[in-house]
Amino acid sequence: MVKVLGYLVEDEKLLQYGLHMKLGTDEDEWAKHNTIIEAATAIFLRGGAWGHARLVGVMVGGKVRSCPALASNDPNDIHFFIPSQEKLERFKKAMMTDKDPRWYNYA
């Protein structure tokens, strides 16, 4: 089973962050989705993980949840590898958490 290393985050939290940062709107579902993507992108940029991290779906308790992910255990995915401790620390700051990322089942 493919797993990804990252953080669980509610789409609503990403949406609110995106709205606060004026990265988009919530006028309809399409706009909300785009604002969520822009918010994740802003976090990846601030965390020094742009081009390396991905916003993916993971399975937790039988439900699909959003996960800004930094790595995968998939040996065929050569561009999605575990970052250095320095990069992990920078990304933790961008995620505004003291917790380390965890492994989740890729959805």
Summary of the structure (lengths in Angstrom):
residues: 107
radius of gyration: 13.6
end to end distance: 9.9
largest distance: 40.4
contacts: 306
relative contact order: 0.27
helix: 36%
strand: 25%
